[in-house]
């Protein structure tokens, strides 16, 4: 399964490396647990996700984990949104068809 459509291919001016920017459509829903949301990614690749609708103006994230995985997830929340860094090696393939992130607030 391919990652969602590529919306930009830019060159990083400092390093000369190309930046691959993709648009994904996550499913964000209330998990049924108090103070918890789930984000389900059906198309993903390692790298960064920015979810603008989860800015500090909306709610304050306390914890973010990946369901059923041992990968460490780095994240940062600002007034511009929630930035999530997916670990290297995490790809959408035959063995991993989706990725579910649990957000506690």
C-alpha positions in Angstrom: 0.0 0.0 0.0 1.4 3.4 -1.0 1.5 6.4 1.3 -1.1 9.1 0.5 -0.4 11.4 -2.4 2.8 13.4 -2.4 2.1 17.1 -2.3 5.6 18.5 -2.5 9.2 17.5 -3.2 11.5 20.3 -2.0 15.2 20.6 -1.5 16.4 21.4 2.0 18.6 24.5 1.5 21.0 23.7 4.3 21.7 20.0 3.6 20.8 19.7 0.0 18.6 16.7 0.8 15.2 16.4 -0.7 12.2 16.7 1.6 9.3 14.4 0.8 6.0 15.9 2.1 2.9 13.8 2.0 -0.7 14.5 2.8 -2.4 11.8 5.0 -6.0 11.5 6.2 -6.0 10.2 9.7 -9.1 9.0 11.4 -9.3 10.7 14.8 -11.9 9.4 17.3 -12.8 9.2 20.9 -11.6 5.9 22.3 -14.4 5.5 24.9 -11.9 5.9 27.7 -11.9 9.1 29.8 -9.5 11.7 28.4 -8.2 9.6 25.4 -8.3 10.0 21.7 -7.2 7.5 19.0 -5.6 8.4 15.7 -5.7 5.6 13.2 -3.4 5.9 10.2 -4.2 3.6 7.3 -1.4 5.1 5.2 1.8 6.1 6.9 5.6 6.1 6.6 8.3 7.0 9.1 8.8 10.7 9.5 6.7 13.6 10.9 3.0 14.1 11.1 1.6 17.5 12.0 -2.0 17.6 13.2 -3.1 21.2 13.2 -6.5 20.5 14.9 -4.7 19.2 18.0 -3.1 22.5 19.0 -2.7 23.7 22.6 -5.7 25.9 22.0 -7.9 22.8 21.7 -6.5 20.5 24.4 -3.3 19.8 26.3 -1.7 16.4 25.4 -0.1 14.6 28.4 0.9 11.3 26.7 1.2 9.8 23.3 1.9 6.0 22.6 1.5 3.6 19.7 -0.9 0.8 20.3 0.5 -2.7 20.2 4.0 -1.5 19.3 7.3 -1.0 21.1 8.4 2.0 19.1 9.2 5.1 21.0 7.2 8.1 19.7 8.6 11.6 19.9 6.0 14.4 20.0 5.7 18.1 20.7 2.5 20.1 21.0 2.4 23.9 20.3 -0.1 26.5 19.3 0.4 25.4 15.7 -0.6 21.8 16.3 0.7 18.4 17.5 3.9 17.3 15.8 4.5 13.5 15.9 7.8 11.9 14.8 7.2 8.3 13.7 10.3 6.1 14.1 12.6 5.0 11.3 11.6 1.6 10.1 7.9 2.1 10.6 6.3 1.6 7.2 3.0 0.6 5.9 3.4 -2.8 4.3 1.8 -6.3 4.2 2.6 -7.0 7.9 1.6 -3.6 9.2 -1.6 -2.3 7.5 -2.4 0.4 10.1 -0.9 2.3 13.0 -3.0 3.5 15.9 -1.7 6.3 18.2 -3.3 6.8 21.6 -3.4 10.4 22.9 -4.1 11.1 26.6 -5.0 14.6 27.7 
